[in-house]
Amino acid sequence: MPEKPSRLHRTQAALIVVDLQEKLLPAMFEKERVLGNAVRLIRAMTALNVPVLATEQYRKGLGPPVPEVAQALAQAPAFEKTAFSACGADGFNEALAAAKVSQAILCGVEAHVCVCQTCLDLSERGFVVFVVADAISARTPENLRCGLERMRDAGGVIVSTEMALFELIEKAGTEEFKKILALVK
């Protein structure tokens, strides 16, 4: 297994937004925190030209993405799935391969199920996975904690929304910095 890079690089990264759907998000612990940070990530990645991919778990039962996420994801491909891992969605692996990246940034729900299994699959496939802890949740704090611990144990790099964003832009004083700063204020 290759040594993990110590930092995110925008030319090597893609954001994967996991299952932020109308009938699922309301049951999550600290759902407002997760929603706000996920939308910040999506908007920032769009501004930085970082690829964004989204998944929807069983859309017929869990509904479409919440409106704020759907609006932010307007240009991003979405992949419906019944498998828990994003890697089990038809077309997802091909789209990720087409992005030609080696790093995956994860946000969404649930930490101990779909996000975790996506992390495990991507790690096994050689991706360096950055898990955005404040943009991930589960129904209970215990499942959130267990999911984050399992992903860390599997090699996931735990970061916050601001850590990821400022790492990707690298320096202050640029137009990109101003755009990102406006998102985090």
C-alpha contacts under 8 A as a table, 3 or more apart, distances in Angstrom:
res1	aa1	res2	aa2	distance
1	M	126	G	7.24
2	P	126	G	7.79
4	K	128	V	6.49
5	P	8	L	7.54
5	P	128	V	7.70
7	R	167	E	6.98
8	L	12	Q	7.65
8	L	13	A	7.03
8	L	103	Q	7.43
8	L	164	A	7.02
8	L	167	E	6.12
8	L	168	L	5.97
9	H	12	Q	5.38
9	H	13	A	6.15
9	H	167	E	7.51
9	H	168	L	5.67
10	R	13	A	5.20
10	R	14	A	7.86
10	R	48	L	7.57
10	R	50	V	6.16
10	R	168	L	5.41
10	R	169	I	7.79
11	T	50	V	7.23
11	T	101	V	7.23
12	Q	100	K	7.40
12	Q	101	V	4.47
12	Q	102	S	5.40
12	Q	103	Q	5.67
13	A	50	V	6.56
13	A	51	P	7.35
13	A	101	V	5.39
13	A	102	S	6.33
13	A	103	Q	4.47
13	A	104	A	5.61
13	A	105	I	6.92
14	A	50	V	5.76
14	A	51	P	4.80
14	A	52	V	5.73
14	A	53	L	7.51
14	A	96	L	7.93
14	A	99	A	7.58
14	A	101	V	6.60
14	A	103	Q	6.41
14	A	104	A	5.15
14	A	105	I	6.04
15	L	41	L	7.96
15	L	42	I	7.53
15	L	45	M	7.26
15	L	50	V	7.24
15	L	51	P	6.27
15	L	52	V	4.71
15	L	53	L	6.27
15	L	104	A	5.96
15	L	105	I	4.63
15	L	106	L	6.09
15	L	107	C	7.75
16	I	52	V	5.95
16	I	53	L	4.94
16	I	54	A	5.61
16	I	55	T	7.78
16	I	104	A	6.78
16	I	105	I	5.96
16	I	106	L	5.07
16	I	107	C	6.46
17	V	20	L	7.31
17	V	38	A	7.61
17	V	52	V	7.46
17	V	53	L	6.23
17	V	54	A	4.52
17	V	55	T	6.33
17	V	106	L	6.27
17	V	107	C	5.19
17	V	108	G	5.53
18	V	54	A	5.89
18	V	55	T	5.10
18	V	56	E	6.87
18	V	86	A	7.31
18	V	106	L	7.40
18	V	107	C	6.12
18	V	108	G	4.43
18	V	109	V	5.95
18	V	114	C	7.16
18	V	115	V	6.49
19	D	24	L	7.80
19	D	54	A	7.37
19	D	55	T	5.38
19	D	56	E	4.67
19	D	57	Q	5.70
19	D	65	P	7.14
19	D	108	G	5.99
19	D	109	V	5.89
19	D	110	E	7.92
19	D	114	C	7.98
20	L	24	L	6.94
20	L	25	L	5.89
20	L	35	L	7.88
20	L	56	E	7.37
20	L	65	P	5.41
20	L	66	V	6.36
20	L	69	V	7.21
20	L	108	G	5.77
20	L	109	V	6.41
21	Q	24	L	5.32
21	Q	25	L	5.73
21	Q	56	E	6.99
21	Q	62	L	6.37
21	Q	63	G	5.97
21	Q	64	P	5.37
21	Q	65	P	3.89
21	Q	66	V	5.07
22	E	25	L	5.98
22	E	26	P	7.16
22	E	62	L	6.56
22	E	63	G	5.49
22	E	64	P	5.96
22	E	65	P	5.65
22	E	66	V	4.71
22	E	67	P	7.97
23	K	26	P	6.50
23	K	27	A	7.88
23	K	61	G	7.93
23	K	62	L	4.83
23	K	63	G	5.90
24	L	27	A	5.94
24	L	28	M	7.26
24	L	62	L	6.12
25	L	28	M	5.39
25	L	31	K	6.36
25	L	66	V	7.77
25	L	109	V	7.58
26	P	31	K	6.55
27	A	31	K	7.66
27	A	139	R	5.77
28	M	31	K	5.22
28	M	109	V	7.94
28	M	137	S	6.20
28	M	138	A	5.21
28	M	139	R	4.30
28	M	140	T	7.09
29	F	137	S	6.13
29	F	138	A	5.88
29	F	139	R	5.22
29	F	140	T	5.69
29	F	141	P	6.46
30	E	33	R	5.57
30	E	34	V	6.64
30	E	137	S	7.28
31	K	34	V	5.13
31	K	35	L	6.02
31	K	137	S	7.30
32	E	35	L	5.11
32	E	36	G	6.00
33	R	36	G	5.32
33	R	37	N	6.14
33	R	134	D	6.93
33	R	135	A	6.91
34	V	37	N	5.35
34	V	38	A	5.93
34	V	108	G	7.28
34	V	134	D	6.20
34	V	135	A	4.28
34	V	136	I	5.72
34	V	137	S	6.60
35	L	38	A	5.18
35	L	39	V	6.14
35	L	68	E	8.00
35	L	69	V	7.66
35	L	135	A	6.99
36	G	39	V	5.33
36	G	40	R	6.23
36	G	135	A	7.81
37	N	40	R	4.94
37	N	41	L	6.13
37	N	134	D	6.84
37	N	135	A	5.17
37	N	161	T	6.37
38	A	41	L	5.06
38	A	42	I	6.20
38	A	69	V	7.67
38	A	107	C	6.36
38	A	108	G	7.13
38	A	135	A	5.34
39	V	42	I	5.09
39	V	43	R	6.11
39	V	68	E	7.04
39	V	69	V	5.98
39	V	72	A	6.37
40	R	43	R	5.28
40	R	44	A	5.98
40	R	161	T	7.95
40	R	183	L	6.04
40	R	184	V	7.21
41	L	44	A	5.11
41	L	45	M	6.00
41	L	161	T	6.85
41	L	165	L	7.49
42	I	45	M	5.25
42	I	46	T	6.18
42	I	52	V	7.09
42	I	72	A	6.26
42	I	73	L	6.83
43	R	46	T	5.13
43	R	47	A	6.24
43	R	72	A	6.17
43	R	183	L	8.00
44	A	47	A	5.02
44	A	48	L	6.14
44	A	165	L	7.29
44	A	179	K	7.73
44	A	180	I	6.14
44	A	183	L	7.40
45	M	48	L	4.97
45	M	49	N	5.91
45	M	50	V	4.84
45	M	51	P	6.97
45	M	52	V	7.02
46	T	49	N	5.08
46	T	50	V	6.08
46	T	51	P	7.35
46	T	52	V	7.48
47	A	50	V	7.78
47	A	176	E	7.56
47	A	179	K	7.61
48	L	176	E	7.21
51	P	76	A	7.85
51	P	99	A	6.74
52	V	73	L	7.94
52	V	76	A	5.64
52	V	77	P	7.48
53	L	76	A	5.75
53	L	77	P	5.52
53	L	78	A	6.17
53	L	79	F	7.87
53	L	92	F	7.98
53	L	96	L	7.80
54	A	73	L	7.88
54	A	76	A	6.94
54	A	77	P	6.28
54	A	78	A	4.56
54	A	79	F	6.19
55	T	78	A	5.29
55	T	79	F	4.65
55	T	80	E	5.71
55	T	81	K	6.97
55	T	86	A	6.39
55	T	89	A	7.72
56	E	59	R	5.88
56	E	64	P	7.18
56	E	65	P	7.21
56	E	78	A	6.96
56	E	79	F	6.08
56	E	80	E	4.66
56	E	81	K	6.08
57	Q	62	L	6.87
57	Q	80	E	5.98
57	Q	81	K	5.07
57	Q	82	T	5.72
57	Q	83	A	7.71
57	Q	84	F	7.44
58	Y	61	G	5.68
58	Y	62	L	6.01
58	Y	63	G	7.69
58	Y	80	E	6.53
58	Y	81	K	5.81
58	Y	82	T	5.38
59	R	62	L	5.04
59	R	63	G	4.66
59	R	64	P	5.86
59	R	80	E	6.73
60	K	63	G	5.75
64	P	70	A	7.95
65	P	69	V	6.06
65	P	70	A	5.45
66	V	69	V	5.47
66	V	70	A	6.09
67	P	70	A	4.96
67	P	71	Q	6.03
68	E	71	Q	5.29
68	E	72	A	6.30
69	V	72	A	5.08
69	V	73	L	5.93
70	A	73	L	5.04
70	A	74	A	6.15
71	Q	74	A	5.30
73	L	76	A	5.07
73	L	77	P	7.89
79	F	89	A	6.02
79	F	90	D	6.86
79	F	91	G	7.09
79	F	92	F	6.35
80	E	89	A	6.13
80	E	90	D	7.45
81	K	84	F	7.43
81	K	86	A	7.24
81	K	88	G	6.77
81	K	89	A	4.65
81	K	90	D	7.17
82	T	88	G	7.73
82	T	89	A	7.29
83	A	86	A	7.24
83	A	88	G	5.25
83	A	89	A	6.69
84	F	88	G	7.15
84	F	113	V	6.59
84	F	114	C	4.62
84	F	117	Q	6.58
84	F	118	T	7.54
85	S	88	G	5.48
85	S	89	A	7.53
85	S	113	V	7.97
85	S	114	C	5.19
85	S	115	V	7.01
85	S	116	C	7.77
85	S	117	Q	4.91
85	S	118	T	4.32
85	S	121	D	7.25
86	A	89	A	5.50
86	A	92	F	6.89
86	A	114	C	7.21
86	A	117	Q	7.93
86	A	118	T	5.41
87	C	92	F	6.12
87	C	93	N	5.88
87	C	118	T	6.37
87	C	121	D	6.84
87	C	122	L	7.60
88	G	92	F	7.50
89	A	92	F	5.49
89	A	93	N	7.76
90	D	93	N	7.68
91	G	94	E	5.34
91	G	95	A	6.18
92	F	95	A	5.16
92	F	96	L	6.16
93	N	96	L	5.09
93	N	97	A	6.06
94	E	97	A	5.04
94	E	98	A	6.08
95	A	98	A	5.02
95	A	99	A	6.40
96	L	99	A	5.17
96	L	100	K	7.00
96	L	101	V	7.40
97	A	100	K	5.37
97	A	101	V	7.19
101	V	104	A	7.72
102	S	126	G	7.50
102	S	127	F	5.06
102	S	128	V	6.36
103	Q	127	F	5.32
103	Q	128	V	4.71
103	Q	129	V	5.78
103	Q	130	F	7.36
104	A	122	L	7.77
104	A	127	F	6.51
104	A	128	V	6.23
104	A	129	V	4.79
104	A	130	F	6.05
105	I	129	V	5.94
105	I	130	F	4.69
105	I	131	V	6.00
105	I	132	V	6.97
106	L	115	V	7.15
106	L	119	C	7.71
106	L	129	V	7.23
106	L	130	F	6.21
106	L	131	V	5.03
106	L	132	V	5.97
107	C	115	V	7.34
107	C	131	V	6.77
107	C	132	V	5.73
107	C	133	A	7.68
107	C	135	A	5.20
107	C	136	I	5.20
108	G	111	A	7.43
108	G	115	V	6.70
108	G	135	A	6.23
108	G	136	I	4.78
108	G	137	S	6.75
109	V	113	V	7.81
109	V	114	C	6.59
109	V	115	V	6.04
109	V	136	I	5.68
109	V	137	S	5.36
109	V	138	A	5.99
110	E	113	V	5.42
110	E	114	C	5.60
110	E	115	V	5.81
110	E	116	C	7.81
110	E	136	I	7.03
110	E	137	S	5.61
110	E	138	A	4.55
110	E	139	R	7.43
110	E	144	L	7.63
111	A	114	C	6.65
111	A	115	V	5.02
111	A	116	C	5.69
111	A	136	I	6.02
111	A	137	S	5.38
111	A	138	A	5.40
111	A	143	N	6.96
111	A	144	L	5.34
111	A	147	G	4.85
111	A	148	L	6.64
112	H	115	V	6.56
112	H	116	C	5.25
112	H	117	Q	7.75
112	H	138	A	7.01
112	H	143	N	5.82
112	H	144	L	6.33
112	H	146	C	6.51
112	H	147	G	3.88
112	H	148	L	7.40
112	H	150	R	7.91
113	V	116	C	5.34
113	V	117	Q	5.95
113	V	147	G	7.46
114	C	117	Q	5.26
114	C	118	T	6.03
115	V	118	T	5.15
115	V	119	C	6.17
115	V	136	I	8.00
116	C	119	C	5.01
116	C	120	L	6.17
116	C	147	G	6.07
116	C	148	L	7.75
116	C	150	R	7.34
116	C	151	M	5.96
117	Q	120	L	5.00
117	Q	121	D	6.12
118	T	121	D	5.20
118	T	122	L	6.05
119	C	122	L	5.23
119	C	123	S	5.95
119	C	129	V	6.43
119	C	151	M	6.50
119	C	156	G	6.94
120	L	123	S	5.19
120	L	124	E	6.16
120	L	151	M	7.08
120	L	154	A	6.61
121	D	124	E	5.13
121	D	125	R	6.31
122	L	125	R	5.01
122	L	126	G	6.49
122	L	127	F	5.39
122	L	128	V	7.67
122	L	129	V	7.08
123	S	126	G	5.21
123	S	127	F	5.09
123	S	128	V	6.23
123	S	129	V	6.48
123	S	154	A	7.46
123	S	155	G	7.07
123	S	156	G	7.56
124	E	127	F	7.42
128	V	155	G	7.85
128	V	156	G	7.08
128	V	157	V	7.82
129	V	155	G	7.47
129	V	156	G	5.02
129	V	157	V	6.13
130	F	156	G	5.71
130	F	157	V	4.64
130	F	158	I	5.93
130	F	159	V	6.56
131	V	148	L	7.89
131	V	151	M	7.74
131	V	156	G	6.15
131	V	157	V	5.82
131	V	158	I	4.84
131	V	159	V	5.95
132	V	135	A	5.45
132	V	136	I	6.51
132	V	158	I	6.13
132	V	159	V	4.95
132	V	160	S	5.04
132	V	161	T	5.92
132	V	164	A	7.65
133	A	136	I	5.40
133	A	137	S	7.90
133	A	148	L	7.19
133	A	158	I	6.26
133	A	159	V	6.02
133	A	160	S	5.59
133	A	161	T	7.69
134	D	137	S	7.76
134	D	160	S	5.63
134	D	161	T	6.46
135	A	160	S	7.64
135	A	161	T	6.87
136	I	144	L	7.74
137	S	141	P	7.92
137	S	144	L	5.52
138	A	141	P	6.86
138	A	143	N	5.92
138	A	144	L	5.08
139	R	143	N	7.05
139	R	144	L	7.65
140	T	143	N	5.38
140	T	144	L	6.39
141	P	144	L	5.00
141	P	145	R	6.12
142	E	145	R	5.13
142	E	146	C	6.09
143	N	146	C	5.02
143	N	147	G	5.89
144	L	147	G	5.16
144	L	148	L	6.20
145	R	148	L	5.24
145	R	149	E	6.12
146	C	149	E	5.10
146	C	150	R	6.04
147	G	150	R	5.16
147	G	151	M	6.18
148	L	151	M	5.17
148	L	152	R	6.14
148	L	158	I	7.68
149	E	152	R	5.09
149	E	153	D	6.07
150	R	153	D	5.03
150	R	154	A	6.17
151	M	154	A	5.00
151	M	155	G	6.42
151	M	156	G	5.08
152	R	155	G	5.15
152	R	156	G	4.53
152	R	157	V	6.16
152	R	158	I	6.63
153	D	156	G	7.08
159	V	163	M	5.98
159	V	164	A	6.43
160	S	163	M	5.10
160	S	164	A	6.28
161	T	164	A	5.34
161	T	165	L	6.23
162	E	165	L	5.08
162	E	166	F	5.97
162	E	184	V	7.23
163	M	166	F	5.55
163	M	167	E	5.97
164	A	167	E	5.19
164	A	168	L	6.18
165	L	168	L	5.21
165	L	169	I	6.48
165	L	180	I	7.19
166	F	169	I	5.22
166	F	170	E	5.95
166	F	171	K	7.52
166	F	180	I	7.92
167	E	170	E	5.14
169	I	172	A	7.89
169	I	176	E	6.85
169	I	177	F	6.49
171	K	174	T	7.29
171	K	177	F	7.07
172	A	177	F	5.46
172	A	178	K	7.94
173	G	177	F	6.26
173	G	178	K	7.33
174	T	177	F	5.06
174	T	178	K	6.48
175	E	178	K	5.10
175	E	179	K	6.36
176	E	179	K	5.06
176	E	180	I	6.18
177	F	180	I	5.16
177	F	181	L	5.90
178	K	181	L	5.05
178	K	182	A	6.18
179	K	182	A	5.29
179	K	183	L	6.64
180	I	183	L	5.10
180	I	184	V	6.47
181	L	184	V	5.27
181	L	185	K	6.17
182	A	185	K	5.51
